[in-house]
Amino acid sequence: MSDPSALSGIRQQFPILDQEIHGHPLVYLDSAATSQKPQTVIDAESRFYEQDNAGVHRGAHELAARSTEAFEQARAKVARLVGADSTEGSEELVVTAGATAGLNLLTTAMGNASLGRGGTDARRFALQPGDEIVVSQAEHHSVLLPFQELAARTCATLKWLPLTEDGRIRTDVADQVITSRTRVVAVTHVGNVTGAITDIAPLVQRAHEVGALFVLDACQSVPHLAVDFHALDVDFAAFSAHKMYGPTGVGFLYGRRELLEALPPAQFGGSMVELAYLDRPAQYMAPPARFEAGTQPVAQAVAAGVAADWMLGVGMDRIEEHERAMTRALLGLADVPGVRILGPQETQGRIGTVAFEVEGVHPHDVGQYVDAQGIAIRVGHHCAQPVHRHFGVFASNRASTGVYNTVDEAEALIEAVRGVRAFFAR
C-alpha cells in the first residue's frame, strides 16, 4: 500500500473523490461515519435491479431463483471476510438493516426470552432482577442504549468498564466488573472516538469464565483490520456494510450457530415462519431466516458481498499497512498549538480515527473552517457522549481514514487546523 501508483489505482475506483468542494479537491476524512464506495459496489447494486430483482426465498420463477442465489452468495462472501461460517446460506450471519438494527434485534430477542418465549433452549438468554449487563464508557449509543433498555425491561443492573486516561477500555479490572452475576458483556472492538483497539481477549475469557455472553461491536474494526469472529471466540457481533465500502441500509449480526438456534425471534412476519396457525403458536424457521422477517435489503446485501470481495482482493494486510501510515500522519495533529487529541497518541493499538479539540474554538466552527478548504471531517459527540465526558468535553472534531486517503491529505488537514485559532481570534 506504500506504492503511490497502487494507491492511486485504488483511489480512482471511487468516483465521488473526483470532485472539488468549495473550489478545492475533496479530502474525505469521515469514513468512520460512512465510507465511500468503489465503482464495482455501485455497479453491483444497480446491476441487481437491472437484471435479477425479485423477492428472495419466495417464488419459483427464474428471477426469484437468481435473486435468492445472489443474496445467499453475498451472505457467504461477507462471512468469509469476518471469519464466520462461510458456506452458502451461512447460519451464523443474519442480514439486518445495519449494526444498530442487529444489536436491537439481539436485545429484543433476549427480552423475549426473559418473558419465557423460545422454550427451554432460550433460557440461557433470559435475564432477571439481580443479573448484570456490562458495557464500557467507550460505547457508541447503538451499544449502550439497547443494553440499557434491556436492563430496564428485565430489572437487570447495567455496569460498565472504565477507561484509561487516554481512552482505552480497562481490561485490568475485568475480574472486578464482570462477576458471577454478569450475563452479558458488550463492548466495542475499536472506539469510534478514540480509535483505540480493545484487547478483548481477557474480556472474552472472563465473560466465559462466569458463563456470560460476549457481544462485540465490530463496526469500526471490520473495515480496517483482519477480523475473525471464530478466532476471537465472541458469541455475537454486529457491523454495518456502509462503513466497509458497501451500501447503506444493510448490516449483519453474527452469532455462533448454536446460540442463534436457541435464540427466539425478535420481529415477526413473512419469510421467518415455517407454519402459522390461528389457534396455536407458530413454528418459526431455523436461523438465519428466523431473524429476517419481511422483505430483506436484497440489492444492498448483494452489493455488500461485492464490497467484502473487494476488500479481500485489496488484501487486509495491505489495508492494515495503509492504516498505520495514515494513523502516524494524523497523529501529527498533536503538534499543532492548542490542539488536544482525545485518545491514544501512539500508533500501536489504534486505527486512523483521531478525535481532537481545538482550544477556544467550537467543533462546529472548526468543521466549517476546514470544510471551506474542501476537507470533510465529523463534528459533534459522534453518538458517544460518555466517552466525551471522560475527556471533559461535550463534542469534538474527528478525522477518520479509508483505504483511499493519502498522507498528503492528512497533512492538508493538519495545515488547515493550524489556521483555525488565528482565524477565529480576529
C-alpha positions, 0 to 999 in steps of 0.5 A: 500500500506504500506504492503511490501508483497502487494507491492511486489505482485504488483511489480512482475506483471511487468516483465521488473523490473526483470532485472539488468542494468549495473550489478545492479537491475533496479530502474525505476524512469521515469514513468512520461515519460512512465510507465511500464506495468503489465503482464495482459496489455501485455497479453491483447494486444497480446491476441487481435491479437491472437484471435479477430483482425479485423477492428472495426465498419466495417464488419459483420463477427464474428471477426469484431463483437468481435473486435468492442465489445472489443474496445467499452468495453475498451472505457467504462472501461477507462471512468469509471476510469476518471469519464466520461460517462461510458456506452458502446460506451461512447460519451464523450471519443474519442480514439486518438493516445495519449494526444498530438494527442487529444489536436491537434485534439481539436485545429484543430477542433476549427480552423475549426470552426473559418473558419465557418465549423460545422454550427451554433452549432460550433460557440461557438468554433470559435475564432477571432482577439481580443479573448484570449487563456490562458495557464500557464508557467507550460505547457508541449509543447503538451499544449502550442504549439497547443494553440499557433498555434491556436492563430496564425491561428485565430489572437487570443492573447495567455496569460498565468498564472504565477507561484509561486516561487516554481512552482505552477500555480497562481490561485490568479490572475485568475480574472486578466488573464482570462477576458471577452475576454478569450475563452479558458483556458488550463492548466495542472492538475499536472506539469510534472516538478514540480509535483505540483497539480493545484487547478483548481477549481477557474480556472474552475469557472472563465473560466465559469464565462466569458463563456470560455472553460476549457481544462485540461491536465490530463496526469500526474494526471490520473495515480496517483490520483482519477480523475473525469472529471464530478466532476471537471466540465472541458469541455475537457481533454486529457491523454495518456494510456502509462503513466497509465500502458497501451500501447503506441500509444493510448490516449483519449480526453474527452469532455462533450457530448454536446460540442463534438456534436457541435464540427466539425471534425478535420481529415477526412476519413473512419469510421467518415462519415455517407454519402459522396457525390461528389457534396455536403458536407458530413454528418459526424457521431455523436461523438465519431466516428466523431473524429476517422477517419481511422483505430483506435489503436484497440489492444492498446485501448483494452489493455488500458481498461485492464490497467484502470481495473487494476488500479481500482482493485489496488484501487486509494486510495491505489495508492494515499497512495503509492504516498505520501510515495514515494513523502516524500522519494524523497523529501529527495533529498533536503538534499543532498549538492548542490542539488536544487529541482525545485518545491514544497518541501512539500508533500501536493499538489504534486505527486512523480515527483521531478525535481532537479539540481545538482550544477556544474554538467550537467543533462546529466552527472548526468543521466549517473552517476546514470544510471551506478548504474542501476537507470533510471531517465529523463534528459533534459527540459522534453518538458517544457522549460518555466517552466525551465526558471522560475527556471533559468535553461535550463534542469534538472534531474527528478525522477518520481514514479509508483505504483511499486517503493519502498522507498528503491529505492528512497533512492538508488537514493538519495545515488547515487546523493550524489556521483555525485559532488565528482565524477565529481570534480576529 
